[in-house]
Amino acid sequence: MAQRINRGTLHRFLFLVLLFCTALIYVWQQIQVVKFGYGISQLKLQIEERENDNRSLRMKLNNLGSLERVEKIAKERLKMVNPPPENIIYLEK
């Protein structure tokens, strides 16, 4: 009879250990899900910031490379002038 009590107690103990391990794995899994959720949110914010930076830089590039700006700098800073009409040579296509 002592063996039956010990065997029954052992089965209960193993069942409780298994139940505890299952609960522990479940809690760990839920923590990982929340952790990855925060990570994804952070990455989405970074993507949005980079897209805004990209938009801003494209606008700046368009402004800096505009022909009007280049002509203005050439005339004002570099003191360039348009050539007189008699110095212009037109080529046929």
C-alpha positions in Angstrom: 0.0 0.0 0.0 2.9 2.3 0.7 3.9 1.9 -3.0 0.5 2.9 -4.2 0.5 6.1 -2.1 4.0 6.9 -3.3 3.0 6.1 -6.9 -0.2 8.2 -6.7 1.7 11.1 -5.0 4.4 10.8 -7.7 1.8 11.0 -10.5 0.2 14.1 -8.9 3.6 15.7 -8.5 4.5 15.0 -12.1 1.1 16.3 -13.2 1.7 19.5 -11.2 5.2 19.9 -12.6 3.8 19.4 -16.2 1.0 21.9 -15.5 3.5 24.4 -14.1 5.8 24.0 -17.1 2.9 24.4 -19.5 1.8 27.6 -17.7 5.3 28.9 -17.7 5.7 28.3 -21.5 2.3 30.0 -22.1 3.3 33.1 -20.1 6.7 33.3 -21.8 5.0 33.0 -25.2 2.6 35.9 -24.3 5.5 38.0 -23.1 7.3 37.4 -26.5 4.2 38.4 -28.4 3.9 41.7 -26.5 7.7 42.3 -26.9 7.6 41.7 -30.7 4.5 43.9 -30.9 6.4 46.8 -29.3 9.3 46.1 -31.7 7.0 46.2 -34.7 5.5 49.5 -33.5 8.9 51.0 -33.1 10.0 49.9 -36.6 6.8 51.3 -38.1 7.6 54.7 -36.5 11.1 54.6 -37.8 9.8 53.8 -41.3 7.4 56.7 -41.1 10.3 59.0 -40.0 12.5 57.8 -42.8 9.8 58.3 -45.4 9.2 61.9 -44.1 13.0 62.5 -44.3 13.1 61.1 -47.8 10.2 63.3 -48.9 11.9 66.4 -47.5 15.2 65.5 -49.1 13.6 65.0 -52.5 11.9 68.4 -52.3 15.2 70.0 -51.3 17.0 68.2 -54.2 14.4 69.4 -56.6 14.8 73.0 -55.4 18.6 72.9 -55.4 18.7 71.4 -58.9 16.1 73.6 -60.6 17.3 75.4 -63.7 16.1 78.8 -62.4 18.3 78.4 -59.3 21.3 77.3 -61.3 20.8 80.3 -63.7 20.5 82.7 -60.8 23.7 81.4 -59.1 25.5 81.6 -62.5 24.5 85.2 -63.1 24.8 86.5 -59.5 27.7 84.6 -57.9 29.7 83.6 -61.0 29.0 86.8 -62.9 28.1 84.9 -66.1 26.0 86.5 -68.8 24.0 85.2 -71.8 26.1 85.3 -75.0 25.2 87.8 -77.6 22.9 86.5 -80.4 25.7 86.6 -83.0 27.9 84.2 -80.9 25.1 81.5 -80.8 25.5 78.8 -83.4 22.5 76.6 -84.0 23.0 73.0 -85.2 20.6 71.0 -87.3 19.4 67.7 -85.9 
